[in-house]
Amino acid sequence: MSDMPQREAYGRALADYGDVNKKVVVLDADTSSSTLTHFFASRFPDRFFNVGIAEPCLVDFGVGLSLGGFIPFVNAFAAFLSLRAVEQVRTCVAYAETNVKLVGHYAGVSDFKDGPTHNCVMDLAVMRAMPKMTVIVPADNNEIINWLPVIAEHNGPLYFRMSRDKSLPVHTEGVKPEIGKGIWVREGNDVTLIANGAMLGRAVQAAELLAERKISAGVLEIHTLKPLDVEAICLAAAQSGAIVTAEEHTIIGGLGGAVAETLAVNCPVPLERVGIADRFPLTSKSADLLMDHMGLRVLDIVAAAEKALRRKER
Amino acid sequence: MNYLSEARILELEEIARQIRVESIRMIYRRGSGHPGGALSAAEIIAVLFFDKMRHNPANPLWEDRDRFFLSKGHASAALYVALAKTGYFPAEDLWNWGELNCHLQGHPDRVKTPGVEMSAGPLGHGLAVGAGVAMAARLNKKRCRTYVLLGDGEMQAGIIWEAANVASKYHLSNLTAILDYNDVQLDGSVHDIMPLEPLADKWRAFNWNVIEINGHKIRQVRDALDLAEEVHSLPTIIIAHTTKGKGVSYMENSSKWHGAVPTAEQLEIAMRELNEAGGGI
């Protein structure tokens, strides 16, 4: 499934999973032809609910279905799920500890066509600040497929964040990921690149470029922003002594923020954060182009790694 | 319809009176709370918990129970009294309300308090959540009903009308909303702050079945709840006209008593008025 957009991999896998788990119900807010939950809708019309453009109601209606014993997958654009419906998420999902799966689509800058209003580079900061919330950022299509049964079987509030488009493939199908357990994608001693989402594939490419420059860079995927794998991050700090984070999100409050907090408290080493600076994105002709423009190039990761190394050696 | 005898009506009136008395005492003791909206909802809560709803305090998660959602979570005192009196938790807990080790929160908390179906407080959630619960009951082929007690201030929130759309689209006739229409909110009269009328017409325009009653008349409350079950394609809203602070003269129709705490002297007056009133206020 590596040649299709993330949303298509998700939409098709969710429809297939609907056969396996009859408790799964799917909700959408007039975006089922974008999130591709329409695959599920056509297979299971009685378990699909389109509430129209009403994200707050979408979340609360899903909460009600969860109270009735179902496992609601609540789908909307990440920008509106995490911002327009944030009080519903806080009160009725996180605080009330309901078994709701919030699925934020078109996250980061992947909605390049619609521009800054539909880009979403602060959802992870919002969700991560909520007690009881589990926050997961899959890297590629295979990982999305691998996560689906895991998140459905996890009992509790959960935010699952996806891109609109393709991302560089890293994972194979059929490997069961574990919530809160980082994945070592590549070993390396000089510097560790910690990444998630669409930036994981770019981090792997950066590590390859660094290897050509005789720098041994490890790659650690922190797919679960909450609960955070503090142990893996500290191990990375101990082994390499220099860290770079890479995320398709503002450097405030997301992966970079989480790793900075962890290092500062537990195991301080030089850290460089690759992510979106404190500014709004733009409209573009492609997601890759926009990612590059916003400072998320492979070369930005490479430069950050070299900077972190220089700071380590000082 | 289930005909209520005069004796039964007297019993339920007495329960509503006790809900008022205990709510005010709880608020006085804690030094905070919302008396006005607890008092206006006393008969509605009395009829639901002590007469209408099928529920089992010994087994709060009984699958076939009717569900009650206090969307106007500020009236938590009245709900807590009803839950304690029906046996969900010991009555002594009411006097520890607000203590750090007490499960009773300022607003209802489903995780901490047995019998509370959903956490509430921020206004507007109950109807959308209730619609989801009603839909789940239908999918589960359960005959249980879902009741949502709404405040009139909530009618100003957009999500109420989003939920009105959803309940109507899916013909959730197993969902009954009850509006405690006391026409008073924090800053003043609802009709001044943000007028709602013509409210019944608005709900009809959203394809809801509308029943209007006096929310302090036990028989009217019970009849309306029964009538709602006779409608098989639409959700029902019972617009219950009520008086904020009902039963305590100085609290009635006053926004000052939305969230105020009586002094010792005021408490005494309130108790005297409520006790003097006997069964029927």
Boltz contact constraints between the chains, C-beta under 6 A:
constraints:
  - contact:
      token1: [A, 51]
      token2: [B, 166]
      max_distance: 6.0
  - contact:
      token1: [A, 54]
      token2: [B, 162]
      max_distance: 6.0
  - contact:
      token1: [A, 56]
      token2: [B, 159]
      max_distance: 6.0
  - contact:
      token1: [A, 57]
      token2: [B, 128]
      max_distance: 6.0
  - contact:
      token1: [A, 57]
      token2: [B, 159]
      max_distance: 6.0
  - contact:
      token1: [A, 57]
      token2: [B, 162]
      max_distance: 6.0
  - contact:
      token1: [A, 57]
      token2: [B, 163]
      max_distance: 6.0
  - contact:
      token1: [A, 60]
      token2: [B, 125]
      max_distance: 6.0
  - contact:
      token1: [A, 60]
      token2: [B, 128]
      max_distance: 6.0
  - contact:
      token1: [A, 60]
      token2: [B, 129]
      max_distance: 6.0
  - contact:
      token1: [A, 61]
      token2: [B, 128]
      max_distance: 6.0
  - contact:
      token1: [A, 61]
      token2: [B, 131]
      max_distance: 6.0
  - contact:
      token1: [A, 61]
      token2: [B, 132]
      max_distance: 6.0
  - contact:
      token1: [A, 61]
      token2: [B, 166]
      max_distance: 6.0
  - contact:
      token1: [A, 63]
      token2: [B, 129]
      max_distance: 6.0
  - contact:
      token1: [A, 64]
      token2: [B, 129]
      max_distance: 6.0
  - contact:
      token1: [A, 64]
      token2: [B, 132]
      max_distance: 6.0
  - contact:
      token1: [A, 64]
      token2: [B, 133]
      max_distance: 6.0
  - contact:
      token1: [A, 65]
      token2: [B, 132]
      max_distance: 6.0
  - contact:
      token1: [A, 65]
      token2: [B, 136]
      max_distance: 6.0
  - contact:
      token1: [A, 67]
      token2: [B, 133]
      max_distance: 6.0
  - contact:
      token1: [A, 68]
      token2: [B, 133]
      max_distance: 6.0
  - contact:
      token1: [A, 68]
      token2: [B, 136]
      max_distance: 6.0
  - contact:
      token1: [A, 70]
      token2: [B, 136]
      max_distance: 6.0
  - contact:
      token1: [A, 87]
      token2: [B, 122]
      max_distance: 6.0
  - contact:
      token1: [A, 91]
      token2: [B, 122]
      max_distance: 6.0
  - contact:
      token1: [A, 92]
      token2: [B, 125]
      max_distance: 6.0
  - contact:
      token1: [A, 95]
      token2: [B, 119]
      max_distance: 6.0
  - contact:
      token1: [A, 96]
      token2: [B, 110]
      max_distance: 6.0
  - contact:
      token1: [A, 96]
      token2: [B, 119]
      max_distance: 6.0
  - contact:
      token1: [A, 97]
      token2: [B, 111]
      max_distance: 6.0
